Amino acid sequence: MGNKNKTISFRVNEDAFETLQDIAEERDISLSAVFRDYVDMLVAHDGQVAVVPEHEVDESEAGDEEWPPKVTVPKSFVREHERLELEADHLRDQLDEYKQYVTKLREQVEEDPGEDVIHLDELDGGDGEEDDDETPYVN
């Protein structure tokens, strides 16, 4: 079935919220990403994660790694990601246009209850009765 994302919602006090926003701004990520990172770490370590202030972290444990870790991403990946975002925006715009067009057509149909139905028998020029002797399609 694949992984479906679920939403978790909870309340925090205003001071904690502002602090979390500051953390997100420092790391240049969204507030949701802060929580996703923490949840991913918590799940990966089977709930055995301790939150420790940076000044209390033993330097021997941290090594030379900086936190948060930084990853170099190839420019081609970034360009492809930007291209896909633009394409997604374009497709969303097209979808909105099509929805507007369908809505417009539906409104026209509802406004004009006239006889716009054309029966195929009428197009043949017949009176609706077919001769059984005639076979219109011969192989």
C-alpha positions in Angstrom: 0.0 0.0 0.0 2.9 2.4 0.5 3.5 4.8 3.3 0.7 7.2 3.9 1.5 10.4 5.9 -0.5 10.9 9.0 -1.1 14.2 10.8 -0.2 14.7 14.5 -1.7 17.7 16.2 -1.0 18.9 19.7 -0.8 22.1 21.7 2.2 23.9 23.2 2.4 27.1 25.1 3.3 30.3 23.3 6.9 30.6 24.6 7.6 27.0 23.5 6.1 27.7 20.1 8.2 30.8 19.6 11.3 28.9 20.6 10.5 26.1 18.1 10.0 28.7 15.4 13.4 30.2 16.3 15.0 26.7 16.0 13.4 26.2 12.6 14.6 29.6 11.4 18.2 28.8 12.6 18.2 25.5 10.8 16.5 27.1 7.8 13.7 24.5 7.7 10.0 24.5 8.4 8.5 24.1 11.8 7.0 20.8 10.6 10.5 19.6 9.5 11.8 20.1 13.0 9.2 17.7 14.3 9.6 15.2 11.4 13.4 15.1 12.1 12.8 14.5 15.8 10.1 11.8 15.1 12.3 10.1 12.6 15.2 10.0 15.1 12.9 8.8 17.9 11.5 6.0 15.7 15.0 5.0 14.3 16.3 4.6 17.9 13.2 2.8 19.2 12.2 5.7 21.5 15.7 5.9 23.1 16.6 9.5 22.2 17.8 11.9 24.8 17.5 15.6 24.1 20.7 17.3 25.4 21.6 21.0 25.2 24.5 21.6 22.9 26.8 22.9 25.6 26.4 19.7 27.6 27.3 17.4 24.7 30.6 15.6 25.3 33.0 16.7 22.6 34.4 13.2 22.3 30.9 11.9 21.3 30.3 14.6 18.8 33.7 14.3 17.1 34.4 16.8 14.3 30.8 16.5 13.0 28.9 19.7 13.0 25.2 19.9 13.9 23.0 20.0 12.0 24.8 18.0 9.5 25.2 19.6 6.0 24.9 17.7 2.8 26.3 18.8 -0.5 23.7 18.3 -3.2 24.6 18.3 -6.9 23.4 21.2 -8.9 21.7 18.9 -11.4 19.5 17.5 -8.5 18.6 21.0 -7.4 17.8 22.0 -11.0 15.6 18.9 -11.6 13.8 19.6 -8.3 13.1 23.2 -9.3 12.0 22.0 -12.8 9.6 19.5 -11.2 8.2 22.2 -8.8 7.6 24.5 -11.8 5.9 21.7 -13.7 3.8 20.8 -10.7 2.7 24.5 -10.4 1.9 24.5 -14.1 -0.2 21.3 -13.9 -2.0 22.7 -10.8 -2.8 25.9 -12.8 -4.0 23.8 -15.8 -6.2 21.7 -13.4 -7.7 24.9 -12.0 -8.5 26.1 -15.6 -10.1 22.8 -16.5 -12.2 22.9 -13.3 -13.3 26.4 -14.1 -14.2 25.3 -17.7 -16.2 22.3 -16.5 -18.0 24.5 -14.0 -18.8 27.0 -16.8 -20.1 24.2 -19.0 -22.2 22.8 -16.2 -23.7 26.2 -15.5 -24.5 26.6 -19.2 -26.3 23.3 -19.3 -28.2 24.1 -16.2 -29.2 27.6 -17.5 -30.3 26.3 -21.0 -32.8 23.5 -20.4 -33.6 23.5 -24.2 -33.6 20.4 -26.4 -29.9 20.0 -27.1 -30.1 16.2 -27.3 -29.6 14.8 -30.8 -30.7 11.2 -31.3 -28.6 9.2 -33.7 -31.8 7.8 -35.4 -32.6 11.4 -36.4 -29.2 11.9 -38.0 -29.7 8.8 -40.2 -32.8 10.5 -41.6 -35.0 7.6 -40.6 -38.1 7.7 -38.5 -36.5 5.6 -35.8 -37.5 2.3 -37.3 -34.8 0.1 -38.9 -35.5 -2.4 -41.7 -34.3 -5.8 -40.6 -33.6 -6.7 -44.3 -30.9 -4.0 -44.5 -27.6 -4.6 -42.8 -25.9 -1.3 -42.4 -22.5 -2.8 -41.7 -21.2 -5.5 -44.0 -17.9 -7.3 -43.6 
